[in-house]
Amino acid sequence: MSPRRFSSGQHRGNTAAWGATPLQPFANARLLLAENAIPGDTTSAVVASHVLECFLARANYISAKENGPGVDTGDFTYNGYLCRAARLPPNPGAIWLSSALVWQQHGRRVAAGGSVAPRGALSKTVVAPCEGLIWLGDLALLNAAGDADVDPYAQHTAFHGLEFGASYGSGGIGALVQPLIGERIFGTLKPNRPPARRS
């Protein structure tokens, strides 16, 4: 069995519900990322979509000498923290940008069947690498219809999730830190590519 099939929801220290993170008022992006049938294989069928509302900061511009898997020349790397999440059907339409979206989990990715799997049960969630979309803008402007054009300054483009849980993962010190400020995320915003998945 691939180690990618395990999520942080299986960790025994994560049985309590996570509360709202202190970064939620500063969230500046929504991600729509695909959960694939074969975890980590972005060419396999999409079984669910995950909407992650995040507090993100731009890290680096990728030049020709720094590109590699999932990171291309002209991309920008972003890192930050998950504030809240929802798991939706594979093609959710505009609901992922709706101000009326019902959130299922604070601070971390949603696992299939809920935020925490029963002890010994296999829990599935979106894992890295994964592909999808980013809407980086003023979340306060989002409306119930999920209109992406409500903020003329927002970036709405392709995004690749490259890592969840860094720097510590879900165990050890991560089990203490993540419930306080949210699960870490690292990925690339791809301004020079059309979105891989359209709403």
C-alpha positions in Angstrom: 0.0 0.0 0.0 1.3 3.4 -0.9 2.2 5.7 2.0 0.3 8.5 0.2 -3.0 6.7 1.0 -2.6 7.7 4.7 -3.8 11.1 5.9 -3.2 13.1 9.0 -6.8 12.1 10.0 -5.5 8.7 11.1 -3.1 10.1 13.8 -4.4 9.2 17.2 -3.7 12.7 18.6 -6.1 14.2 16.1 -9.4 12.8 17.4 -10.7 16.1 18.7 -12.4 18.6 16.4 -10.2 21.4 15.2 -11.5 24.9 15.9 -11.3 28.0 13.8 -7.7 29.2 13.2 -6.5 32.7 14.2 -5.6 33.1 10.5 -9.1 32.8 9.2 -9.7 36.6 9.2 -6.6 37.0 7.0 -7.5 34.3 4.4 -6.8 35.5 0.9 -7.2 32.6 -1.4 -9.4 29.7 -2.3 -8.0 26.5 -3.9 -10.0 23.9 -5.8 -7.8 20.8 -5.8 -8.5 17.4 -7.3 -8.5 14.2 -5.2 -7.4 11.4 -7.5 -8.4 7.8 -7.5 -4.7 6.9 -7.2 -3.3 9.3 -4.6 -0.6 11.4 -6.0 -1.2 10.4 -9.6 -2.7 13.4 -11.3 -3.5 11.4 -14.4 -5.9 9.1 -12.6 -9.6 9.8 -12.3 -10.8 12.6 -10.1 -13.0 11.2 -7.3 -13.6 14.4 -5.4 -12.8 18.1 -5.3 -11.4 19.8 -2.2 -12.0 23.5 -1.6 -9.3 25.0 0.7 -9.6 28.5 2.0 -6.0 29.6 2.9 -3.8 32.3 4.2 -1.0 32.3 1.5 2.1 34.4 0.9 4.2 34.4 -2.3 7.6 32.9 -1.8 9.6 32.8 -5.1 9.5 33.5 -8.8 10.7 30.4 -10.7 13.4 31.0 -13.3 14.6 28.6 -16.0 17.4 27.3 -13.7 14.9 26.5 -10.9 12.1 24.7 -12.7 11.3 21.0 -12.1 8.4 18.7 -11.5 5.3 20.8 -10.8 7.3 24.0 -10.9 7.8 25.7 -14.3 9.6 28.8 -15.5 7.3 31.8 -14.8 5.5 30.2 -11.9 5.3 31.7 -8.4 5.6 29.5 -5.3 3.2 30.1 -2.5 3.1 28.8 1.1 0.8 29.3 4.0 -1.9 27.7 6.1 -5.2 26.1 5.6 -8.0 28.0 7.4 -11.0 25.8 6.4 -11.9 23.1 4.0 -14.8 21.3 2.2 -14.9 18.1 0.1 -17.2 18.3 -2.9 -18.1 16.1 -5.9 -15.5 15.9 -8.7 -17.1 18.8 -10.8 -18.5 21.2 -8.3 -19.1 24.1 -10.6 -19.1 27.7 -9.3 -20.0 26.6 -5.7 -16.4 26.5 -4.8 -16.3 30.3 -4.9 -19.7 30.8 -3.3 -19.9 32.8 -0.1 -22.6 30.3 1.0 -20.3 27.3 0.8 -20.8 25.0 3.8 -17.4 24.3 5.4 -16.7 20.8 6.9 -13.4 21.2 8.6 -11.2 24.0 10.1 -7.5 24.1 9.7 -6.9 20.9 7.7 -8.0 18.9 4.7 -11.3 16.9 4.9 -10.9 13.1 4.9 -13.5 10.9 3.2 -16.3 10.2 5.6 -15.5 13.1 7.9 -12.5 14.8 9.5 -11.3 11.8 11.5 -11.3 8.2 10.4 -12.1 5.4 12.9 -9.0 3.8 14.4 -7.5 1.5 11.8 -9.7 2.6 9.0 -8.3 3.9 5.7 -8.9 7.6 5.4 -8.6 9.3 2.0 -8.1 13.0 1.2 -6.4 15.1 -1.4 -2.6 14.6 -1.3 0.3 16.1 -3.1 1.0 16.4 -5.9 -2.4 17.6 -6.9 -3.7 20.0 -9.5 -6.5 22.5 -9.7 -7.3 26.2 -9.5 -6.5 29.2 -7.3 -8.6 32.3 -6.7 -6.3 34.8 -5.0 -8.3 37.9 -4.1 -10.6 39.7 -1.6 -12.7 36.8 -0.2 -15.1 39.4 1.3 -16.3 40.2 -2.2 -17.4 36.6 -3.0 -21.2 36.2 -3.5 -23.6 33.3 -3.2 -23.5 32.6 -7.0 -19.7 32.0 -6.9 -18.9 34.7 -9.5 -15.1 34.7 -10.0 -15.3 38.2 -11.6 -16.4 40.0 -8.4 -12.8 41.2 -7.7 -11.2 42.6 -10.8 -7.8 42.4 -9.1 -8.1 38.7 -8.2 -5.9 36.1 -9.8 -7.9 33.1 -11.1 -5.5 30.5 -12.6 -4.0 27.1 -12.3 -2.4 25.9 -9.1 -0.4 22.8 -8.2 -0.3 21.6 -4.6 3.2 20.3 -3.9 3.2 19.6 -0.2 0.9 19.5 2.8 1.9 19.5 6.4 5.4 20.9 6.2 7.6 21.6 8.1 6.6 19.0 10.7 3.8 16.8 9.3 0.9 15.5 11.3 2.8 13.8 14.1 5.2 14.9 16.8 5.4 18.7 17.1 3.1 18.9 14.1 0.3 17.4 16.2 0.7 20.4 18.6 1.3 23.2 16.0 -1.2 22.3 13.3 -4.4 22.5 15.3 -3.3 26.0 16.5 -2.5 27.7 13.2 -3.7 25.2 10.5 -2.1 22.6 8.2 0.7 24.0 6.1 0.5 24.1 2.3 3.1 24.7 -0.4 2.4 25.0 -4.1 2.8 26.9 -7.3 0.6 29.5 -8.9 0.8 29.2 -12.7 0.0 32.5 -14.4 1.2 31.4 -17.8 -1.0 28.4 -18.1 -4.7 28.0 -18.6 -6.4 26.5 -15.6 -6.2 22.7 -15.5 -9.8 22.4 -14.2 -12.5 24.9 -15.0 -15.4 25.6 -12.7 
